[in-house]
Amino acid sequence: MRTIFTPEQLADPDLSSANDILRSCVHCGFCTATCPTFVLLGDELDSPRGRIYLIKNMLEDRARNTERVTEKVVKHVDRCLSCLSCMTTCPSGVHYMHLVDQGRARIEESFVRPRPERMLRALLAAVLPRPGVFRLALIGAWLVKPFAFLMPGRLKGMVKMAPARIPAPSSMDRPQVFAAKGPKRKRIVLMNGCAQQVLRPTINEATVRLLTRHGCEVVVAEGGGCCGALVHHMGREADALKAARANIAAWERVAGNGGLDAVVINASGCGTTVKDYGYMLRKDPDWAARAARMASLAKDITEVVAELGLKAPVSRDRPAVAYHSACSLQHGQQIREEPKKLLLDAGFEVFEPAEGHLCCGSAGTYNLMQPELAGRLQKRKAAHLEATGASVIATGNIGCLVQIGDATGMPVVHTVELLDWATGGPRPSGMV
């Protein structure tokens, strides 16, 4: 793709990076076949190729000091799920993730959204990354749930997120150290996340049990928190970098007090972002090298368990599992085989649904910001998973777990809960 930037303009690291990404695109259109919004809407501007053109024009206008971010650009960029299926499909290696993230940051900086939209986005950014605040918000949402039908679409979606029962906080999410069972093989820090520890605290509990059973000392770091993905995908760059720095500093303290073999993440949306910390902080001379080091230590829980080798499963009956590969895992991190192989090694029969490459519609806050499109993807995904004939659905991302669980009567659990159960842990809640 041809771009028009001067050498002086390309001295800006962001513009230089965007220019390289834009020039790697060859207009082939392979990405359109696997883009969920293009599959649903059939609009070229709702495909990666169309959005690349829109972002290119926006950045070129900015370089010429004629930037005028239009509602048209905002509409189609907002509709992007950041599922990154296009990056898996692209034969030219176009790094769409970095480009759309930059586009969103420019929109956030330059475009004045309608006031209700600004208020909603500010509310989500203030609530979701803070477990204590999020828990209070869910309690409030639960109380008004009977009146949800009276609310506008987006607010209705937020109220519907409130589960029928809000789990009690887990003591395992507090800063502490869990000793390895038997000889210590690794010392890891567990990123305990934000929304996940409120919505499904049993995931972190299963993760700790599984890792310590396999010889890991597990540290929950003081000062760690949200990875920054939720605000990053809203274009709130300063907030995302603040979260990244806080986590890096917290993990460095762990590393300096006994060493560190890995930063283990059990929410794949978070994992994709943490593995990108080096790029996100590349312009900060005080943090670039530190961010790159921590990003290199980031591992999905299935990567670590696969490396350790799964212990022999406890003898018991195993239900058939429909495995939903979260977009952030299969496309964002290119992890496809490890979770399925671990489930097979644990004695489960594993089924994969049709259209497994397409997003379920969760995508961070997407199901709250774009409820109509997210709902269509949700129903499509749930139908394919139910059609496998399996008894339980497994996935590696809390957003997918909640999104799919709202559309099916099948139990939906985290992959790590099944692996923990198979090797001696309790049966996952919700499974009959």
C-alpha positions in Angstrom: 0.0 0.0 0.0 1.3 3.4 -1.0 1.6 6.0 1.8 2.4 9.7 1.7 4.6 10.8 4.6 7.7 13.0 4.6 11.0 11.8 6.3 10.5 14.4 9.0 7.0 13.0 9.7 8.4 9.5 9.9 10.8 10.6 12.7 7.7 10.1 14.9 8.0 6.4 16.1 4.2 5.9 16.0 3.9 7.2 12.5 6.9 5.2 11.4 5.5 2.1 12.8 2.1 2.7 11.2 3.8 3.4 7.9 5.6 0.1 7.9 2.3 -1.7 8.7 0.4 0.1 6.0 3.1 -0.6 3.3 3.0 -4.3 4.1 -0.7 -4.6 3.1 -1.1 -5.8 -0.5 -4.9 -5.3 -0.7 -5.4 -9.1 -1.3 -8.6 -9.2 0.8 -8.0 -12.6 2.4 -8.8 -10.9 5.7 -12.4 -10.2 4.7 -13.3 -13.9 4.7 -12.4 -14.4 8.4 -13.5 -11.0 9.8 -16.6 -11.4 11.9 -18.1 -8.0 11.2 -17.6 -8.4 7.4 -19.2 -11.8 7.6 -22.2 -10.3 9.4 -22.5 -7.0 7.5 -20.8 -7.5 4.1 -19.5 -3.9 4.2 -15.9 -3.4 3.0 -15.5 -0.7 5.6 -16.3 -3.2 8.2 -13.4 -5.4 7.1 -9.7 -5.1 8.1 -8.8 -3.9 4.6 -11.5 -1.2 4.7 -10.4 -0.1 8.2 -6.8 0.0 7.1 -7.7 2.5 4.4 -9.7 4.6 6.9 -6.8 4.7 9.4 -4.3 5.4 6.6 -6.3 8.4 5.5 -6.8 9.6 9.0 -3.0 9.4 9.8 -2.1 11.1 6.5 -4.5 13.9 7.2 -2.9 14.2 10.7 0.6 14.5 9.2 -0.7 17.3 6.9 -2.3 19.1 9.9 -5.7 18.7 8.2 -6.9 15.9 10.4 -10.7 15.8 10.7 -11.8 12.5 12.3 -15.2 11.8 10.9 -18.1 9.9 12.3 -17.8 7.5 9.5 -14.2 6.6 10.5 -15.2 6.3 14.2 -18.2 4.1 13.4 -16.2 1.5 11.5 -13.2 1.4 13.8 -15.5 1.1 16.8 -17.1 -1.9 15.2 -13.8 -3.8 15.1 -13.7 -6.5 17.7 -9.8 -6.6 17.8 -10.3 -10.4 17.5 -7.2 -10.4 15.2 -8.5 -13.2 13.0 -7.2 -11.1 10.1 -3.7 -11.4 11.4 -3.9 -15.2 11.3 -5.2 -15.1 7.8 -3.0 -12.4 6.3 -0.3 -13.8 4.0 1.7 -10.6 4.2 2.1 -10.4 8.0 0.2 -7.1 8.4 0.3 -6.2 12.1 -3.2 -5.0 12.2 -3.3 -5.0 16.0 -0.8 -2.2 16.4 -2.4 -0.2 13.6 -6.0 -0.3 15.0 -4.7 0.4 18.5 -3.0 3.5 17.1 -6.1 4.5 15.2 -8.2 4.2 18.4 -5.7 6.4 20.3 -5.9 9.1 17.6 -9.7 8.9 17.7 -9.8 9.2 21.5 -7.4 12.2 21.2 -9.1 14.0 18.4 -12.8 13.1 18.2 -15.5 14.5 20.5 -18.1 11.8 21.1 -21.7 12.5 22.1 -21.9 13.1 25.8 -23.8 9.9 26.7 -21.1 7.9 24.8 -18.3 9.7 26.7 -20.0 9.0 30.0 -20.5 5.3 29.3 -16.9 4.8 28.2 -15.6 6.8 31.2 -17.8 4.6 33.5 -16.5 1.4 32.0 -12.9 2.6 32.3 -13.4 3.5 35.9 -15.3 0.4 37.0 -14.2 -2.7 35.2 -10.4 -2.6 36.0 -11.0 -2.2 39.8 -12.3 -5.4 41.4 -13.7 -3.6 44.5 -15.6 -1.0 42.5 -16.7 -3.6 39.9 -18.1 -5.9 42.7 -20.2 -2.9 44.1 -21.4 -2.1 40.6 -22.5 -5.7 40.0 -24.4 -5.7 43.3 -26.2 -2.5 42.2 -26.9 -4.0 38.8 -28.3 -7.1 40.4 -30.7 -5.0 42.5 -32.1 -3.2 39.4 -32.0 -6.3 37.1 -35.9 -6.7 37.3 -36.2 -3.3 35.7 -33.6 -3.9 32.9 -36.3 -4.0 30.2 -36.9 -0.3 30.8 -33.3 0.7 30.2 -31.6 1.7 26.9 -29.7 -1.0 25.0 -26.2 -0.4 26.3 -27.2 0.1 29.9 -29.4 -3.0 29.7 -26.3 -5.0 28.6 -24.3 -3.8 31.6 -27.2 -4.8 34.0 -27.5 -8.2 32.3 -23.8 -8.9 33.1 -24.7 -9.2 36.8 -24.7 -12.9 37.6 -27.6 -14.5 39.5 -25.1 -15.0 42.3 -22.1 -12.8 42.9 -19.3 -15.0 44.2 -17.6 -14.1 47.5 -14.0 -12.7 47.1 -11.4 -15.4 47.2 -8.6 -15.2 49.8 -6.2 -16.5 47.1 -6.4 -13.2 45.2 -4.6 -11.4 48.0 -0.9 -10.8 47.7 0.9 -13.9 49.1 3.1 -16.9 48.2 1.9 -20.4 47.6 4.5 -23.1 48.1 5.2 -25.7 45.5 4.1 -29.3 46.3 7.2 -31.4 46.2 10.4 -30.2 44.6 10.2 -26.7 43.3 10.5 -26.6 39.5 9.5 -23.0 38.8 8.9 -19.7 40.6 6.1 -17.8 38.9 3.9 -14.8 39.5 0.2 -15.2 38.8 -1.5 -12.2 37.3 -4.8 -12.4 39.1 -6.6 -9.9 36.9 -9.5 -7.6 37.6 -13.0 -8.6 36.3 -12.2 -12.3 36.4 -11.5 -12.4 40.2 -15.0 -10.9 40.7 -17.0 -12.9 38.1 -15.3 -16.3 38.5 -12.8 -16.4 41.4 -12.6 -20.2 41.1 -10.4 -19.8 38.0 -7.5 -18.3 40.0 -8.1 -20.9 42.7 -7.9 -23.7 40.2 -4.8 -22.1 38.7 -2.9 -22.0 42.0 -3.8 -25.6 42.8 -2.8 -26.8 39.4 0.6 -25.0 39.4 1.6 -25.8 42.9 0.6 -29.5 42.2 3.1 -29.4 39.3 6.0 -28.0 41.3 5.5 -24.2 41.0 5.9 -21.7 43.7 3.1 -19.2 42.9 3.3 -15.5 43.9 0.4 -13.1 43.9 2.3 -9.8 43.7 1.6 -6.7 45.8 0.7 -3.8 43.6 -0.3 -5.9 40.5 -3.7 -5.3 38.9 -5.5 -4.8 35.6 -3.3 -5.5 32.6 -4.6 -2.3 30.8 -6.3 -4.1 27.9 -9.8 -2.7 28.6 -8.7 0.9 28.4 -6.1 0.2 25.7 -8.8 -0.9 23.3 -10.8 2.2 24.1 -7.8 4.3 22.9 -7.1 5.5 26.5 -3.3 5.2 26.0 -2.2 7.0 29.1 -4.4 4.8 31.4 -3.2 1.6 29.6 0.5 2.5 30.1 -0.1 3.4 33.7 -1.5 0.0 34.3 1.4 -1.6 32.5 4.0 0.2 34.5 2.3 -0.7 37.8 2.4 -4.4 36.9 6.0 -4.3 35.7 7.1 -2.7 38.9 5.2 -5.3 41.0 6.7 -8.2 39.1 10.2 -6.8 39.3 9.9 -6.7 43.1 9.0 -10.4 42.9 11.9 -11.1 40.6 14.3 -9.2 42.9 13.2 -11.3 45.9 13.9 -14.8 44.8 13.9 -14.8 41.0 11.1 -15.3 38.5 10.7 -17.9 35.7 7.4 -16.7 34.3 4.4 -14.3 34.5 1.5 -16.7 34.2 -1.8 -15.4 32.9 -5.1 -17.3 32.8 -7.2 -14.7 30.9 -6.0 -14.8 27.3 -7.2 -11.2 26.6 -4.8 -10.0 29.3 -2.1 -12.3 28.0 -2.1 -10.8 24.5 -1.7 -7.3 26.0 1.0 -8.2 28.5 3.0 -9.9 25.8 2.9 -6.6 24.0 4.2 -4.5 26.9 7.6 -4.1 25.2 6.0 -2.5 22.2 3.6 -0.4 24.2 6.4 1.2 26.2 9.1 1.2 23.5 9.2 5.0 23.5 9.8 5.3 27.2 13.5 5.2 27.9 13.0 4.4 31.6 10.6 1.5 31.0 11.3 0.1 27.5 13.9 -2.5 28.5 12.0 -3.4 31.7 8.7 -3.8 29.7 10.4 -6.0 27.1 11.8 -8.3 29.8 8.5 -8.8 31.5 6.7 -9.3 28.2 9.2 -12.1 27.4 8.3 -13.8 30.7 4.6 -13.7 30.0 3.0 -17.1 29.4 -0.5 -18.4 29.1 -1.3 -21.0 31.8 -1.5 -23.7 29.1 1.9 -22.9 27.8 3.4 -23.4 31.3 1.5 -26.6 32.1 2.4 -28.0 28.7 6.1 -27.3 29.4 5.9 -28.9 32.8 4.0 -31.9 31.6 0.6 -32.8 32.9 0.5 -35.2 35.8 -1.3 -38.5 35.2 -5.0 -37.8 35.6 -7.0 -39.2 38.5 -9.2 -42.1 37.4 -12.8 -40.9 36.9 -15.4 -40.4 34.2 -14.8 -37.5 31.9 -17.5 -35.5 30.1 -17.1 -34.6 26.4 -15.7 -31.1 26.0 -16.5 -28.5 23.3 -13.4 -26.3 23.2 -13.9 -22.7 22.3 -10.6 -21.2 21.4 -10.6 -17.5 22.5 -9.6 -15.1 19.7 -6.9 -13.6 22.0 -5.4 -17.0 22.4 -5.6 -18.5 18.9 -5.1 -15.2 16.9 -3.5 -12.8 19.4 -1.0 -15.3 20.9 -1.1 -18.0 18.2 -1.7 -20.7 20.8 -4.0 -23.3 19.3 -2.8 -26.8 20.1 -1.6 -26.7 23.8 -5.1 -26.4 25.4 -6.6 -29.1 23.3 -3.7 -31.5 23.8 -3.8 -30.9 27.6 -7.5 -31.7 27.7 -6.9 -34.9 25.7 -4.0 -35.8 28.0 -6.3 -35.3 31.0 -8.7 -37.9 29.5 -11.4 -35.6 28.0 -12.9 -36.2 24.6 -12.5 -32.8 22.8 -14.8 -31.4 20.1 -14.2 -28.3 18.1 -17.1 -26.2 16.8 -17.7 -25.1 13.3 -16.4 -21.5 12.6 -14.0 -21.9 15.5 -12.0 -19.0 14.1 -14.9 -16.5 14.5 -15.3 -14.3 17.7 -18.1 -15.0 20.2 -18.7 -11.2 20.5 -17.3 -10.6 23.9 -14.0 -8.8 23.0 -13.4 -6.9 26.2 -16.1 -4.2 26.4 -17.4 -4.8 22.9 -20.5 -6.7 24.0 -21.4 -3.6 26.1 -20.5 -1.0 23.4 -21.8 -2.8 20.4 -24.6 -5.0 21.8 -26.4 -5.7 18.6 -23.4 -7.1 16.7 -22.1 -8.9 19.8 -25.5 -10.5 20.3 -25.5 -11.9 16.8 -22.0 -13.4 17.2 -22.9 -14.7 20.6 -25.9 -16.7 19.3 -24.0 -18.0 16.3 -21.1 -19.2 18.5 -23.4 -20.8 21.1 -25.3 -22.7 18.4 -22.1 -24.1 17.0 -20.9 -25.2 20.4 -24.2 -26.9 21.2 -24.1 -28.7 17.9 -21.0 -30.6 18.9 -23.0 -32.7 21.3 -20.5 -32.2 24.1 -21.6 -31.9 27.8 -19.5 -28.9 28.8 -17.8 -25.9 27.1 -14.2 -25.0 27.9 -12.4 -21.7 27.1 -9.4 -19.8 28.2 -10.8 -16.3 28.6 -13.2 -14.9 31.2 -14.9 -12.6 28.6 -15.8 -15.6 26.4 -16.9 -17.6 29.3 -19.4 -15.0 30.4 -20.5 -14.2 26.9 -21.2 -17.8 25.9 -22.6 -18.7 29.2 -25.4 -16.1 28.7 -26.5 -17.8 25.5 -26.5 -21.5 26.4 -27.8 -23.9 29.0 -24.5 -25.9 28.8 -22.0 -25.3 31.6 -19.1 -23.1 30.5 -15.8 -23.5 32.5 -12.2 -22.4 32.2 -9.8 -24.9 30.7 -7.7 -24.7 33.8 -10.7 -25.8 36.0 -11.0 -29.0 34.0 -7.2 -29.7 34.2 -7.2 -29.0 37.9 -10.2 -31.4 38.4 -8.6 -34.1 36.2 -5.4 -34.1 38.3 -6.9 -34.1 41.8 -8.8 -30.8 42.3 -12.6 -30.3 42.9 -15.2 -30.7 40.2 -15.8 -27.3 38.6 -18.9 -25.5 39.9 -21.9 -25.6 37.5 -21.1 -29.0 36.1 -23.7 -31.7 36.9 
